[in-house]
């Protein structure tokens, strides 16, 4: 079937209009990303015929190297958008070859689109400014006509959705307008004042980050506070104050500041996630290690605390306090390390699980009526906004789930006005590539060479023992695989082909095998694959941490990080026997293990007493020695290798930059990074180089100790607002009652 410009293709209930670049189902728009639309276009134009994967990759990503995981994800999204199920099939998979569009397709002539086409979700790039009012008569007639049309469209759409049901990955149809509020590319973690008139956000300028307040309708931004690190902004219920945590340069704690920008005061030390009570008199603060919520008054005096049941000893991601019924919501991982949302009374009673997520849930807020919760759920590198019902009878286990907005390249923060009509988020797309960086020559020049290109997440590089090859992973949480690349540059070669999250390649001492972590089979385990891609097999049986930290000793053994991040399992790949590395895992978190050349000692990043820093563990004597304490208590140095003679350790030090998901070690990237050489037996650390990139992930070292492979991130971030984002019946009823 040859392509004609502007052709219209019809299949089942669908109408694909190439000229208007839209897909309709029963006359209503089906939101598709540009790549998924192009995928559908190619398949429909070749209906009935096999389309090879190579051809699809060339059509969708011309002149860009991407792995098949991107294509597989696009096909999955398209199938869900088409509503494929047991009764309907549009796309047939031809194993190891490609795909075939199997539905009957009718080609229509290129004519003007009929009145069945309705408005589409749209993005308005302009800043919000006060609008000029039209004449009263025109306004009344326009509103009357528009109101009838909108009610008709909404009623039909809701009936169709109710009949077909909803999916976690399909957007509920809405025509919300997204508007950009900041234009610096450096705004993150926004919060919206309860009255909906002002935003607060963090500006990531150097050297300090700044808390900034700005009117939604425009005006100059005003600085409220600055510190090396700051986050978790929350407005007081009366929109007069901001609460946030700060760290570095002696701040280190929870602060309250007037939104006017003067007189910030510390109310508690070392606390992070928090929220206000509905009347603004009490602060609820998460104690994540203790699995408790502590309540403070506005002076920081402790009033009481309550215990949380069923949570992992891990981070608590968010809290919110409903003004309707006074219940708190808690976002955290459960004891099986699944993302979940609970509600609980302030006295600790009636703790109820509302939802268990399939992926990360970083933020949630109560609806104005208190009968639903809005939350962000991660979908690969994007977030989707969902609404889950919380019925008055909280004993029920039935909670209706509605997707509202999908595909937001956000930073996991959201803000909501008190009336639930306005939402703010940060649009923050990002990707990474590998760069080869060489220490400065005699003239002080640092050589830089880009090794990979494209817009994927390329992470966790490791250099082979002979220095000739690099192994790395490419992809995100839904699917990632390992690749190898010549150290001198060239085309990557895919090493693993698992339909899972496979990351963290570590070379065997002879360079003939690669160990890695994978979720293949549903559980994170250590795997080994031959360097030619054959004989991929699991070798571990213990519980692996979701940091997926793995390394290979100079001998036969592998190390992988245990769940809880306080110890490592040592496994023999041949016998699969395992034992613990650290004799007392209760002393603190340990990570980033690096073996000495003789395999006798292991360098780790450890936050154990008396101080966090780099430690060396002697495998024979079990002696544990601290060798480097960073001057900045907020930095987190991690080892990347040893000198050939075993007298020094190379490490990376810097400041936290951003949460980039599981593809990067410990989720966080860093900024202001430098590479240190630290003597093992005492002496001053030497700075080998300051890494010449703004944001980096993992770093790998060549055997010569002068060349390094760095995962370099590219990103911009600005605050956006969307009005009337919730078009579900309950929100409309609530709005009409107010």
CORWODA-V562924 format. One record per helix or strand. SS is the DSSP state (helix for helix, strand for strand). FROM is the first residue (numbers start at 1). LEN is the number of residues. If there is no record, write none. Layout:
BEGIN
SS;FROM;LEN
SS;FROM;LEN
END
This chain:
BEGIN
strand;8;4
strand;14;4
strand;22;4
strand;28;2
helix;34;12
strand;50;3
helix;53;8
helix;68;15
strand;91;4
strand;98;4
strand;106;3
strand;122;3
helix;136;29
strand;177;4
strand;186;7
strand;198;6
strand;209;7
strand;222;6
strand;229;7
strand;241;7
strand;253;6
strand;265;5
strand;274;3
strand;282;6
strand;292;6
strand;302;6
strand;311;11
strand;328;7
strand;339;6
strand;352;5
strand;363;4
strand;372;8
strand;382;8
strand;401;8
strand;410;7
strand;422;6
strand;430;9
strand;447;4
strand;458;6
strand;469;8
strand;479;8
strand;493;2
strand;501;7
strand;513;6
strand;525;6
strand;537;2
strand;544;1
strand;550;3
strand;557;6
strand;568;5
strand;578;3
helix;585;3
strand;590;6
strand;601;6
strand;613;6
strand;624;5
strand;638;5
strand;648;12
helix;665;3
strand;668;12
strand;686;5
strand;696;6
strand;707;9
strand;717;7
helix;729;9
END
